[in-house]
Amino acid sequence: MRRSELHISDRISIDSIIKRCRVCRLGMCDNGQPYIVPLSFGYDGNFLYLHAALEGKKVDILKKNSQVCFEFDILEAVTTADKACNWGMKYESVVGFGVAELLESSEAKSAALTCIMEQYSTDEWTFTEQAVAGTLVIRVTIDTISGRALR
């Protein structure tokens, strides 16, 4: 990071940013071509869980290449100025790298779906076997993660 004073490495601060986010962007690579998608997510401090359809481009890519990048951000404000090049943004962000896997067992998928719902709701949820069977859940094992503080 160019502005080292904004770099965040402690997990408490990183986790705080992730907890306040509503969208995770997942970056993948398909035969040298980048591909990024916004997804609903859950995060338990160790793993990132992503909800997906059973088939589609991201699933096809992940089956060939499980290396991923992910990103979260919270835009606080756009700062204006008299000159266009002096405009800026105040934001916090988190970027990480890891390995994705497609969860298979109903128990693992149900636990992950609960984690995803906890990101968006304080209610308790249950999932039918049919719903779990019809849902793909991606678990990302986080290799590296860092953040950018609000400036």
C-alpha positions in Angstrom: 0.0 0.0 0.0 1.4 3.4 -1.0 0.0 5.2 2.0 1.4 3.1 4.8 -0.3 5.2 7.5 -3.6 3.9 6.2 -2.6 0.3 6.3 -4.5 -2.0 8.7 -3.2 -5.4 9.7 -4.9 -6.1 13.0 -7.8 -8.5 12.7 -10.1 -6.6 15.1 -10.1 -3.6 12.9 -10.4 -5.7 9.7 -13.2 -7.7 11.2 -15.0 -4.5 12.2 -15.0 -3.3 8.6 -16.2 -6.7 7.2 -19.0 -6.8 9.8 -20.3 -3.4 8.5 -20.2 -4.4 4.9 -23.2 -5.7 2.8 -21.4 -6.9 -0.3 -18.3 -9.0 -0.9 -16.7 -8.8 -4.3 -15.0 -12.1 -5.3 -12.3 -12.0 -7.9 -11.3 -15.1 -9.9 -9.2 -15.9 -12.9 -10.4 -17.8 -15.9 -7.6 -18.8 -18.2 -5.8 -15.5 -17.6 -9.0 -13.4 -17.8 -10.1 -11.7 -14.6 -13.7 -12.1 -13.5 -15.3 -10.4 -10.5 -18.8 -10.7 -9.0 -20.6 -9.1 -6.0 -22.0 -11.6 -3.6 -23.9 -11.9 -0.3 -21.5 -13.4 2.3 -20.9 -14.5 5.9 -17.7 -14.2 7.8 -16.8 -16.0 11.0 -13.3 -14.7 11.6 -11.7 -17.7 10.0 -13.6 -18.3 6.8 -15.6 -16.4 4.2 -18.8 -18.0 3.1 -20.5 -17.0 -0.2 -24.0 -17.9 -1.4 -24.3 -18.9 -5.1 -26.5 -20.8 -7.6 -25.6 -24.4 -8.3 -24.3 -23.6 -11.7 -22.9 -20.6 -13.6 -19.7 -18.9 -14.7 -18.2 -18.5 -11.2 -18.8 -22.1 -10.4 -17.1 -23.2 -13.6 -14.1 -21.0 -12.9 -13.8 -22.2 -9.3 -13.8 -25.8 -10.4 -10.7 -25.0 -12.6 -9.0 -22.5 -10.4 -9.7 -22.2 -6.7 -7.4 -19.3 -6.0 -9.5 -16.1 -5.3 -9.2 -12.5 -4.2 -12.0 -10.8 -2.3 -12.8 -7.2 -1.5 -15.0 -5.2 0.9 -15.5 -1.5 1.1 -17.5 1.2 2.9 -17.7 4.6 1.2 -18.0 7.3 3.8 -18.0 10.4 1.5 -16.8 11.9 -1.8 -14.7 15.0 -1.1 -15.1 17.8 -3.7 -12.6 20.5 -4.6 -12.2 23.3 -7.1 -10.1 21.2 -9.4 -11.2 17.8 -10.7 -7.9 16.1 -9.8 -8.2 17.2 -6.2 -11.4 15.3 -5.6 -11.2 12.2 -3.5 -13.0 9.6 -1.5 -13.1 8.7 2.2 -13.5 5.0 2.5 -12.4 1.9 4.5 -11.7 -1.4 2.7 -10.4 -4.9 3.1 -8.7 -7.0 0.5 -7.7 -10.7 0.9 -6.5 -13.8 -0.9 -7.5 -17.3 -0.4 -8.6 -20.7 -1.7 -12.2 -21.4 -2.4 -14.0 -24.8 -2.1 -17.5 -25.8 -2.8 -19.2 -27.2 0.3 -20.8 -30.6 -0.1 -22.3 -31.8 3.1 -25.7 -30.5 4.2 -24.4 -29.9 7.7 -21.5 -27.7 6.5 -23.8 -25.8 4.1 -26.5 -25.2 6.8 -23.8 -23.8 9.2 -22.4 -21.6 6.4 -25.9 -20.4 5.5 -26.5 -19.5 9.1 -23.3 -17.5 9.1 -24.4 -15.7 6.0 -27.8 -14.8 7.5 -26.0 -13.5 10.6 -24.3 -10.9 8.5 -27.7 -9.4 7.6 -30.1 -10.3 10.3 -30.3 -10.9 14.1 -33.2 -13.4 13.6 -32.7 -17.1 13.9 -33.2 -19.1 10.7 -33.6 -22.7 9.7 -33.2 -24.2 6.3 -35.1 -27.0 4.7 -33.2 -29.9 3.2 -34.6 -28.9 -0.2 -33.3 -25.4 0.2 -29.9 -26.5 1.3 -29.7 -29.1 -1.6 -30.6 -26.3 -4.1 -27.9 -23.9 -2.9 -24.2 -23.8 -3.5 -22.1 -22.4 -0.7 -18.5 -21.4 -1.3 -16.0 -21.4 1.6 -12.9 -19.4 1.3 -9.9 -20.3 3.4 -8.2 -16.9 4.0 -4.5 -16.9 3.3 -3.8 -13.2 3.6 -6.0 -10.2 4.5 -5.3 -6.5 5.1 -7.3 -3.3 5.3 -7.2 0.4 4.6 -8.3 2.8 7.2 -10.7 5.8 6.7 -8.7 8.8 5.8 
